[in-house]
């Protein structure tokens, strides 16, 4: 349940369109519910922070993911991240209408219906960074925010990102994913007067240290509008950018 749903429920009770018992039944499970002795799901997170609880599938069994997804289904849009293909089938069966995407390794159902102030651009330096970007884009979609994809525009061919400046300028925030030396967020930060969220990826040869080099490069950006999430954390980048777009 999110704030919009809660307000609508209380208004129906106030206007005599729904009995108090109906509201009690809707709120009875708040604010959390136990699942199989291995999880305690937060059913009112959307009410507090604007987004339902998201299931992080990494480290969980397929059966655990499916059980948690089944419990969260009906409490707003559903999003599962880091869900490998071999674990996806049970969760899809547990949640009718859920969509699995093997590139972003996400399972989703529904989207939020809150107003936004504009789209978010999701950029990446190279095609190898697309999985992290797609995780961010799916997160934005579930949050009800339009994602403008600007892919394969790294600094090795700087004219490519310059050609898409119009797309960047019309967005409320810009997510920029890069591996290797992680230079692209600084470039984009110097082009747009918007919050830029650096998304370091674990793409690159040995000295990129599985994303540590681009992470440190982004943290040391000379563009003051650049902030940074953790390595490969497309969900985190999408979530923060979505809050900016909705704010």
Secondary structure per residue as TSV (DSSP state, phi and psi in degrees):
chain	resnum	aa	ss	phi	psi
A	1	X	-	360.0	131.7
A	2	X	-	-108.3	-178.8
A	3	X	H	-63.7	-37.6
A	4	X	H	-62.7	-44.2
A	5	X	H	-66.3	-39.9
A	6	X	H	-64.6	-44.2
A	7	X	H	-61.1	-41.3
A	8	X	H	-64.8	-40.1
A	9	X	H	-64.1	-46.7
A	10	X	H	-65.8	-35.5
A	11	X	H	-65.2	-38.0
A	12	X	H	-65.1	-39.3
A	13	X	H	-66.5	-45.3
A	14	X	H	-58.2	-39.9
A	15	X	T	-86.6	3.0
A	16	X	T	76.7	13.4
A	17	X	S	-86.0	-14.4
A	18	X	S	-142.5	139.2
A	19	X	-	-73.3	157.4
A	20	X	H	-57.7	-36.7
A	21	X	H	-60.7	-33.6
A	22	X	H	-64.9	-43.3
A	23	X	H	-65.4	-40.3
A	24	X	H	-60.9	-43.0
A	25	X	H	-63.1	-39.0
A	26	X	H	-67.1	-33.1
A	27	X	H	-96.8	-4.5
A	28	X	T	-61.0	-34.4
A	29	X	T	-80.9	-1.9
A	30	X	-	-73.1	149.7
A	31	X	S	-99.5	3.9
A	32	X	E	-153.9	161.0
A	33	X	E	-138.6	140.6
A	34	X	E	-80.6	146.4
A	35	X	E	-129.9	108.2
A	36	X	T	56.7	19.1
A	37	X	T	77.3	0.9
A	38	X	T	-121.7	-3.9
A	39	X	E	-151.4	153.1
A	40	X	E	-131.1	102.8
A	41	X	E	-86.6	143.4
A	42	X	E	-94.6	100.3
A	43	X	T	-84.5	-6.6
A	44	X	T	-117.2	19.9
A	45	X	H	-64.6	-37.3
A	46	X	H	-61.3	-34.7
A	47	X	H	-66.1	-33.9
A	48	X	H	-88.1	-44.0
A	49	X	H	-119.7	-0.3
A	50	X	S	88.7	8.8
A	51	X	S	-154.8	131.7
A	52	X	-	-62.3	163.7
A	53	X	-	-59.2	136.8
A	54	X	-	-105.7	137.5
A	55	X	E	-88.8	120.5
A	56	X	E	-92.8	106.5
A	57	X	-	-79.3	-21.5
A	58	X	T	-59.9	129.4
A	59	X	T	88.2	-9.3
A	60	X	S	-99.0	152.5
A	61	X	-	-76.9	163.0
A	62	X	H	-60.4	-39.3
A	63	X	H	-66.0	-39.1
A	64	X	H	-65.3	-44.1
A	65	X	H	-60.1	-45.1
A	66	X	H	-62.7	-41.3
A	67	X	H	-66.8	-42.0
A	68	X	H	-67.3	-41.8
A	69	X	H	-62.5	-40.5
A	70	X	H	-62.1	-39.6
A	71	X	H	-69.7	-38.4
A	72	X	H	-79.1	-20.7
A	73	X	T	-60.1	127.2
A	74	X	T	100.5	-8.4
A	75	X	S	-103.1	33.0
A	76	X	S	108.8	-175.8
A	77	X	-	-58.0	149.4
A	78	X	E	-111.6	136.4
A	79	X	E	-139.9	128.1
A	80	X	E	-118.7	129.1
A	81	X	E	-113.2	162.2
A	82	X	S	54.1	42.8
A	83	X	-	-101.3	105.8
A	84	X	-	-69.5	151.9
A	85	X	H	-54.5	-34.9
A	86	X	H	-73.1	-9.8
A	87	X	H	-107.4	-3.9
A	88	X	H	-75.3	-35.7
A	89	X	H	-58.5	-46.8
A	90	X	H	-61.0	-38.2
A	91	X	H	-68.2	-37.6
A	92	X	H	-64.6	-38.5
A	93	X	H	-69.2	-31.9
A	94	X	H	-73.8	-26.8
A	95	X	S	-123.3	102.0
A	96	X	T	-62.7	130.8
A	97	X	T	88.8	0.8
A	98	X	-	-72.7	147.6
A	99	X	E	-115.7	127.0
A	100	X	E	-105.2	135.5
A	101	X	E	-121.4	113.6
A	102	X	T	-72.0	-21.0
A	103	X	T	-70.5	-52.5
A	104	X	T	-83.5	-10.6
A	105	X	T	56.9	46.9
A	106	X	E	-122.4	152.5
A	107	X	E	-122.9	131.4
A	108	X	E	-141.5	156.4
A	109	X	E	-151.7	123.9
A	110	X	-	79.6	174.3
A	111	X	-	-151.7	156.6
A	112	X	-	-76.8	155.2
A	113	X	-	-117.6	41.5
A	114	X	-	-93.7	150.1
A	115	X	-	-68.0	148.0
A	116	X	-	-124.8	161.6
A	117	X	S	-100.9	5.1
A	118	X	S	151.2	172.3
A	119	X	-	-79.1	174.3
A	120	X	E	-122.9	133.0
A	121	X	E	-85.1	138.0
A	122	X	E	-120.0	109.4
A	123	X	E	-111.6	152.9
A	124	X	E	-142.7	150.7
A	125	X	S	-70.5	-40.1
A	126	X	S	-143.9	165.3
A	127	X	G	-60.9	-28.4
A	128	X	G	-65.3	-18.0
A	129	X	G	-88.8	-3.4
A	130	X	H	-58.7	-41.5
A	131	X	H	-54.7	-42.1
A	132	X	H	-65.5	-39.9
A	133	X	H	-64.9	-40.1
A	134	X	H	-66.6	-33.9
A	135	X	H	-62.5	-40.8
A	136	X	H	-65.6	-42.3
A	137	X	H	-65.9	-39.7
A	138	X	H	-65.1	-40.9
A	139	X	H	-58.9	-44.9
A	140	X	H	-61.8	-41.6
A	141	X	H	-60.6	-44.1
A	142	X	H	-64.9	-32.2
A	143	X	T	-78.5	-3.7
A	144	X	T	81.8	22.5
A	145	X	-	-111.2	133.0
A	146	X	-	-69.8	134.6
A	147	X	E	-107.9	125.3
A	148	X	E	-101.1	112.3
A	149	X	E	-89.0	125.7
A	150	X	E	-127.3	89.5
A	151	X	-	-104.9	150.7
A	152	X	S	59.2	58.2
A	153	X	-	-129.0	42.0
A	154	X	-	-70.6	171.9
A	155	X	G	-71.4	-11.9
A	156	X	G	-66.7	-17.7
A	157	X	G	-141.3	75.5
A	158	X	T	-61.6	-23.7
A	159	X	H	-63.1	-22.9
A	160	X	H	-68.0	-43.4
A	161	X	H	-74.8	-32.0
A	162	X	H	-63.8	-33.4
A	163	X	T	-69.8	-18.1
A	164	X	T	-105.6	17.1
A	165	X	H	-61.1	-34.8
A	166	X	H	-59.9	-39.6
A	167	X	H	-65.1	-38.5
A	168	X	H	-69.3	-39.7
A	169	X	H	-65.3	-27.3
A	170	X	T	-87.1	1.8
A	171	X	S	-99.4	153.1
A	172	X	S	-78.6	-26.5
A	173	X	E	-154.4	161.9
A	174	X	E	-132.3	123.5
A	175	X	E	-94.7	130.9
A	176	X	E	-127.5	111.6
A	177	X	E	-98.2	136.8
A	178	X	E	-157.6	144.5
A	179	X	-	-108.4	-142.7
A	180	X	T	49.3	-119.3
A	181	X	T	-92.3	-6.1
A	182	X	-	65.9	36.7
A	183	X	-	-85.4	-22.4
A	184	X	H	-60.3	-39.6
A	185	X	H	-57.6	-37.5
A	186	X	H	-64.6	-39.7
A	187	X	H	-64.1	-48.7
A	188	X	H	-63.7	-38.6
A	189	X	H	-61.3	-29.0
A	190	X	T	-82.4	-7.4
A	191	X	T	-101.5	-27.7
A	192	X	-	-126.5	146.9
A	193	X	S	-95.0	55.6
A	194	X	S	-134.4	159.1
A	195	X	E	-61.9	131.1
A	196	X	E	-113.4	125.3
A	197	X	E	-106.6	109.0
A	198	X	E	-75.4	131.3
A	199	X	E	-121.9	91.4
A	200	X	E	-69.9	139.8
A	201	X	-	-117.4	160.6
A	202	X	S	-86.7	34.1
A	203	X	-	-98.0	128.9
A	204	X	S	147.2	172.7
A	205	X	S	-80.3	-175.2
A	206	X	G	-48.3	-48.1
A	207	X	G	-74.2	-4.0
A	208	X	G	-78.9	-11.5
A	209	X	G	50.1	48.8
A	210	X	G	53.5	37.2
A	211	X	G	104.6	-10.6
A	212	X	H	-66.7	-39.9
A	213	X	H	-62.2	-51.1
A	214	X	H	-64.6	-31.4
A	215	X	H	-60.5	-49.8
A	216	X	H	-66.6	-36.8
A	217	X	H	-62.4	-43.4
A	218	X	H	-68.0	-37.3
A	219	X	H	-65.0	-24.8
A	220	X	T	-100.3	18.9
A	221	X	-	-59.7	140.7
A	222	X	S	-84.7	-6.6
A	223	X	-	-86.4	116.8
A	224	X	T	-70.6	-11.3
A	225	X	T	-93.8	11.0
A	226	X	E	-98.1	125.9
A	227	X	E	-122.2	167.7
A	228	X	E	-136.9	140.0
A	229	X	E	-104.5	179.1
A	230	X	-	-72.7	167.3
A	231	X	T	-59.9	128.2
A	232	X	T	63.3	15.6
A	233	X	-	-88.3	69.7
A	234	X	H	-62.6	-36.2
A	235	X	H	-61.1	-47.6
A	236	X	H	-61.0	-42.3
A	237	X	H	-63.6	-44.4
A	238	X	H	-64.3	-40.3
A	239	X	H	-63.8	-48.2
A	240	X	H	-63.5	-44.7
A	241	X	H	-62.8	-37.7
A	242	X	H	-63.6	-39.7
A	243	X	H	-64.5	-38.4
A	244	X	H	-62.7	-44.2
A	245	X	H	-65.9	-31.3
A	246	X	H	-87.7	-16.7
A	247	X	-	-75.6	360.0
